[in-house]
């Protein structure tokens, strides 16, 4: 089994916010591959099914972003999965809008969801897929110059941004499937933007 975790915050007030891109990708994976039967386990909403004949558990932690590690650690322990069987999908303000980047390991890079996972797992050696949302400074004209990073990531995409983001969501789904079928090195070589 593979564990595919999208990070975000639960509740309608956080829907379509930049910080919830992980949830958006997992929602799209569920739709694309016909996952149904939402359950609540491991402090998360979970769906299980097959992607390219590989058994997968899709997860959206309901613990809020800063406590995402609790859900991930519980699911890994329950299914006795290796870290290589996990991929975490997350927003990244250091990546240009709509770019994706998969890595087999790495630092949290200031992302509190990844930091909590790293703390709970006691390692940063697990795959992650980052989806670029730009930084507050790079979104000219949309935001006040003094906007904080916190307010920026919890802000909603404009309708035009949300529409423009959909190809990146599809590419993220493609990268996850490639990771499942051909491994992380192939997924990185085919899907990481230059």
N, C-alpha and C positions, 0 to 999 in steps of 0.2 A: 504494500500500500504506500501511496505517496500523500503527503499532507501539503495542501496548497492554502496558504493563509493570506488573506487580504486585510491590511490594517486600516482602521478608521474609527469613528465614534458612532455609537448607536443612537437612533432617534431621528425623527424627521427634521429637527432643527439643524442637523449636520449633513443632511442629504445634499449632494452636489456641491459640497465644500471641497476645497483643494486637498485638505488632509484626508479625505475619504476616497481618494483615487484607488486605493487597495480594495475597498469594498466594491467600487464600480467594476473593477477588472474581474473580481470573483463573481459578481452578478452576471457579467457577460459570459464568463466561462460556463456558469450554470445553465444559462439560456442556450448557448451554442451547442452544448453537449447533452442537453436534455436532463439535467439533474432536477429531481423533484423530491418532495417529502422532507421539508425543513424540520429539523429537530434542534433541541437545545441541550447541549452537553459541553462539558469542559469550559464553562463560562463563555459559551459562544453559540452562534447559530451555525449548524453544520448540515451539509448535504453529502451523500456519498453516491458514487457511480463510476462509470468507466470513461476514460479518455484514451482513445487509440488502444483499447483493450487493457489498459493499466488501471487497476482499482485506485480510486482517489477519494480523499476526504477534503471537501472545500470547507473553509472555516472563516468566519467573521467574528472575532472576539467581541463580546458585549461588555467588557471590563473598562472601556474607554482606552484611548490610545496609550496612555502612560502606564497601563498595567497589562499590556498585551501578552507579556511573557507568561503570565499565569495560565492562560488558555493553551498556549503553545506547549509549555512544559507538561501540562496534564495530558494532552493528546499524545505527545511523543512517548511518554511513560506508559500510557494505557496500551498503545499498539506496539510498544517496544521497537520503535523506529529509530534508525540511524539518522544523524544530522543530515546526511546526504539525501535523505528521503523527504526533506522539508524544503519548501521555497516560500519566502515571505515577500509579498508585493506591497510596495510602499511609495509614497510621494517623495519627491526630492527637489528642494529649492535650488540646489547647485546645478541641476541639469536644465538645459533649455526646454521650453514648453513643448511637450509632446515627444521628446526623445525618451528612449528606454535604454536601460543598461542592466544586464545580469552579471552577477559576480558569485563565485563560490564561497566567499568569505569577505570580511572587511570590517572596518570600524562602523560604529553607529552614525558617525558624521553629524552629531548633534541632534539626531532624530530620537525623540523620547520613546517611541514605540520600539524601535530597534534596540535602544539602550536597555529597556526593561527585559526584552527577550534575551539579550546578552547576559544580563545579570542573573536571570532565572536559569538559563542553560549553562552558565559559567564558561561561556566561550562565544567568540564571534565567528566561528567556523561553520556557518550554515549558509546555504544559497539564499540570495535575495535578488529581487527584480525591482529596480527603481524606475519610476515614471516621472519625468521632468515636469515641474509646474512653474518654473522660473522663480526668481527672487522678487521681493517687493520692489527693489530698485529698478528691475528690468521691465516692469509693466508700466511704461510711461503713459500718462494720461488717465489711467484707470484709478490709480490710488493716490492718496496724499503722500508726499515724499517722506513724511515722518511715520508712516504706518509701521507698527511692530511686526516682527516675524510671526508672533502668535496670532495677531489679528489677520494677517495675510493668509496663513494656512487655514484658518477657520472661516475665511471669507468664501462666498459662493463664486463659482465660475459665472461669468456673464453668459447669456444665451449663445453668443457667437463663439466664445471660448469653449463652451461645453460641446457645441457642434464640431468645432475644429479638433477637439481632443479625441473624438471617436476613432479615427484611424490609429492613434497611439494605443487605445484600449484594444483594438483588434490585433495590433502587432504584439502587444503584451500577451494576449491569448495564444498567438502563434508561438511565441517564445516559450511559454509554459509547455505547450504540446511538444515542441522540439526537445526541451529539457527531459520530458518524460520518455520520449522514444529514442533519442539519439545522445542524450547526456548533456552536461552543462557546457563542455568545451564547444560542441557543435552549436548549441543555442547561442552562446556568446559570439561565435564567429559569424553566424548568419543574422542575428537580430540586434546586436549592439550597434547603435548609431555611431558613425565616425566622429 
